[in-house]
Amino acid sequence: MSSSEFDLIAIGAHPDDVEVGCGGVLIKLAEFGARTGIIYLTRGEMGTGGDTKVRAAEAEKGAAIMRTELLDRLDLGDTKLVDTPEHRGMVAELLRRYRPKVLLAPWPRGGTGMRQSHADHLACGQIVLNARYYATFGKLEAPGEPYQVPALFHYFLPADEAPTFVVDISEQFEGWLAALKAHRSQFLNPDKPLARDYFWHLETMARWYGSLI
């Protein structure tokens, strides 16, 4: 594997999306020796807690806990993320640069609940879906050689969408929680009354998915 190739890259709309949606998977793969990375499409400037500087520092801490070798960030506008040819091309350029074997991105087709129905999450999933295709175009006006990512999988599934597989992160569970807690402005913020129940919600969701195994 060359220095520019990654086994897996997870892409999220906002800092903390990857931790919430697939943080345990990244930790598990790192323990297996896989080379993993993260790309965020916005700076998270519209989050109730923190600012771009705080959220950038939290993302760095979370990435370190998950032992990822890459943390790259675009600035496509929090709450303004849209699937456009320009945005597809920008992500396609990163795919050509990092050449991942596997991509993870949010599910792009709606649903209910805080994570599944966020417009930025849906747009992120659609951008990645299309950027994976754009990256193969020989005439794309973007640096790098054409590249086809072999596999794309999605997180943030709506409740009525059955997963095609579930990854057991029992041994990585505490590490996953630690990565989430790195984002204190979002999940441990006393000014956000719902934050205190969020870890309970995530653990319940994780145990339910785990029961499907």
Disulfide bonds with the S-S distance in Angstrom:
none
